């Protein structure tokens, strides 16, 4: 065995060359619990569709997911994949190809406002692919705190909470001070002027004094969902992972 072979075996990493533009890590789901996902932004529609097809071929037991998809991918994906379900979310800009796994556990997904829904829907699409249950609690921002308090029993029942908020990004800190479950904050690029495309919300969340809050990058619903799915897997056991 060569040194390269030994390192590959140690890392449990299977790489498959796709055209002249990608090297797919098709063992990532087995190794980490989160599969390789196609980030479609800046890729051509044909590259994204080809990568989705390759992921399906190499790991047919798992749905293949693409995020940040342009209209051309959203519109043509259903006709490119026959014989399997194709889940398209135009608001989230996601495409998932294949049967979704049975959901386990619950992740409460909160939005501060309606304009935070695109990132929240990316969260939901990713959780579905990863087999984590989700409960969307929308439009419960701190400008009307009673809206959140009315939904608090639902939120407290969850294994994990994802809070999606733009503008001042205050909602995750409030939620973290009210629940026992781990909370993940997703700052969004929503807000006027000094909101600076989500920077103000991100800084606010990162500056939080509420212990137990984790923060991902601006608009990164996929990253938040991946982290939450790992929490759900830890809570409910890892038997479904291969």
C-alpha positions in Angstrom: 0.0 0.0 0.0 1.3 3.4 -0.9 1.4 6.4 1.4 -1.5 7.9 -0.6 -3.5 4.8 -0.3 -2.9 4.6 3.5 -3.9 8.2 3.9 -7.1 7.7 1.9 -8.0 4.6 4.0 -7.3 6.5 7.2 -9.5 9.5 6.2 -12.2 7.2 4.7 -12.3 9.5 1.7 -13.6 8.4 -1.7 -13.1 11.0 -4.4 -14.7 10.7 -7.9 -13.6 13.0 -10.7 -16.6 14.7 -12.5 -15.6 16.3 -15.8 -12.8 18.8 -15.5 -14.4 20.9 -12.8 -15.1 18.8 -9.6 -13.8 16.1 -7.4 -16.8 14.7 -5.5 -16.3 13.5 -1.9 -18.9 10.7 -2.1 -17.9 9.2 1.3 -18.6 12.3 3.2 -22.0 11.2 4.5 -20.5 7.9 5.8 -17.6 9.8 7.4 -19.3 12.8 8.9 -23.1 12.3 8.7 -23.5 15.1 6.3 -23.2 14.3 2.5 -21.5 16.2 -0.2 -23.8 19.0 -1.3 -23.7 21.0 -4.5 -23.3 24.8 -4.0 -24.8 25.9 -7.3 -23.9 29.6 -7.1 -21.3 30.4 -9.8 -21.6 27.0 -11.4 -23.3 26.6 -14.7 -26.7 24.9 -14.6 -25.3 21.9 -16.5 -22.5 21.5 -14.0 -24.9 21.5 -11.1 -27.3 19.0 -12.7 -24.4 16.8 -13.7 -23.1 16.8 -10.1 -26.5 16.0 -8.7 -26.7 13.0 -11.1 -23.2 11.9 -10.0 -24.1 12.1 -6.4 -27.3 10.0 -7.0 -25.3 7.4 -8.8 -22.5 7.1 -6.2 -24.8 7.3 -3.2 -28.3 6.2 -4.2 -29.5 5.6 -0.7 -29.2 9.3 0.1 -31.0 12.3 -1.6 -28.7 14.6 -3.5 -29.0 18.3 -2.6 -28.0 21.5 -4.4 -28.3 24.9 -2.8 -28.3 28.5 -4.2 -29.7 27.2 -7.5 -30.3 29.6 -10.4 -33.7 29.6 -12.1 -32.5 27.3 -14.9 -31.7 24.5 -12.4 -34.9 25.0 -10.5 -37.0 24.8 -13.7 -35.3 21.9 -15.4 -34.3 19.6 -12.6 -37.7 17.8 -12.5 -37.4 16.8 -16.1 -33.8 15.7 -15.8 -34.4 13.1 -13.1 -37.2 10.6 -13.7 -38.3 7.7 -11.5 -37.4 9.5 -8.3 -38.9 12.4 -6.4 -37.5 15.8 -7.1 -38.1 18.4 -4.4 -37.7 22.0 -5.7 -38.1 25.0 -3.4 -38.0 28.3 -5.4 -37.9 30.4 -2.3 -35.0 28.5 -0.7 -33.4 28.0 -4.2 -32.8 24.3 -3.4 -33.2 21.1 -5.3 -33.2 17.7 -3.6 -33.3 14.5 -5.8 -34.3 11.2 -4.3 -36.5 9.9 -1.5 -36.2 11.8 1.7 -35.3 9.8 4.8 -37.7 9.4 7.7 -37.5 12.3 10.0 -36.4 11.9 13.6 -36.3 14.5 16.4 -37.4 18.1 16.0 -35.6 21.3 15.2 -37.6 24.4 15.8 -36.9 26.9 13.0 -37.8 30.5 14.0 -37.8 33.5 11.8 -37.9 37.1 13.0 -39.8 38.3 9.9 -41.2 37.2 6.6 -38.2 38.5 4.8 -36.0 35.9 6.6 -37.9 33.0 5.0 -35.5 32.3 2.2 -32.7 31.4 4.6 -35.2 29.5 6.8 -36.5 27.5 3.9 -32.9 26.5 3.1 -32.7 25.3 6.6 -35.9 23.2 6.1 -34.7 21.7 2.8 -31.4 20.7 4.3 -33.0 19.2 7.5 -35.3 17.1 5.3 -32.4 15.7 3.3 -30.5 14.9 6.5 -33.5 13.2 8.1 -34.1 15.7 10.9 -37.7 16.8 11.8 -38.5 20.5 11.6 -41.2 22.8 13.0 -41.3 26.2 11.4 -42.3 29.1 13.7 -42.4 32.2 11.5 -42.6 35.9 12.1 -41.9 36.0 15.8 -39.4 38.9 16.0 -38.7 41.0 19.0 -40.6 44.0 17.7 -43.7 42.1 19.0 -42.4 39.9 21.7 -45.8 38.5 22.5 -45.7 36.6 19.2 -42.7 34.6 20.4 -44.0 34.0 23.9 -47.2 32.5 22.5 -45.2 29.9 20.6 -42.7 29.2 23.4 -44.1 25.7 24.4 -43.5 24.5 20.8 -40.0 25.9 20.9 -39.1 24.4 24.2 -40.1 20.9 23.0 -37.5 20.9 20.3 -34.1 19.1 20.5 -32.4 22.2 18.9 -33.5 25.6 17.8 -32.4 27.6 14.8 -33.2 31.3 14.8 -33.1 33.2 11.5 -33.0 37.0 11.9 -31.8 40.1 10.1 -31.8 43.8 11.0 -30.6 44.0 14.6 -30.3 40.2 15.0 -31.7 40.3 18.5 -34.0 37.3 18.4 -31.5 34.5 18.9 -30.2 36.1 22.2 -33.8 36.3 23.5 -34.6 32.7 22.6 -31.4 31.4 24.1 -32.4 33.0 27.4 -35.7 31.2 27.4 -34.9 27.6 26.3 -32.7 24.7 27.4 -32.0 23.4 23.9 -28.9 24.6 22.0 -29.7 27.6 19.8 -28.1 28.3 16.4 -28.4 31.9 15.1 -28.5 32.6 11.4 -28.0 36.3 10.6 -29.6 37.3 7.3 -28.8 40.1 4.8 -32.1 41.9 5.7 -32.3 45.5 6.9 -31.7 49.1 6.1 -28.4 51.0 5.7 -26.2 50.2 8.6 -27.5 46.7 8.7 -24.7 46.3 6.1 -26.1 43.2 4.3 -26.4 41.2 7.5 -23.1 42.3 9.2 -24.9 44.2 12.0 -27.1 41.1 12.7 -24.0 38.8 12.7 -22.0 41.1 15.0 -25.0 41.4 17.4 -25.4 37.6 17.6 -21.6 37.1 18.0 -21.7 39.7 20.8 -24.5 38.0 22.6 -24.3 37.6 26.4 -26.7 34.6 26.3 -24.7 31.4 26.9 -25.5 28.5 24.5 -25.8 30.5 21.3 -23.8 29.3 18.3 -23.7 31.6 15.2 -23.2 30.7 11.5 -22.4 32.9 8.6 -24.8 35.4 7.0 -27.7 33.6 5.2 -26.1 30.2 5.8 -29.2 28.1 6.4 -27.4 25.1 5.1 -24.6 25.4 7.7 -27.1 25.9 10.5 -29.2 22.9 9.5 -26.1 20.6 9.2 -25.1 21.5 12.7 -28.6 21.0 14.0 -28.9 17.6 12.3 -25.7 16.5 14.1 -27.3 17.5 17.4 -30.4 15.5 16.6 -28.3 12.5 15.6 -26.5 12.7 19.0 -29.8 13.0 20.9 -31.6 10.2 19.0 -28.7 7.8 18.2 -26.7 7.3 15.1 -28.1 4.0 13.9 -29.5 5.5 10.7 -26.0 6.7 9.6 -23.9 4.5 7.4 
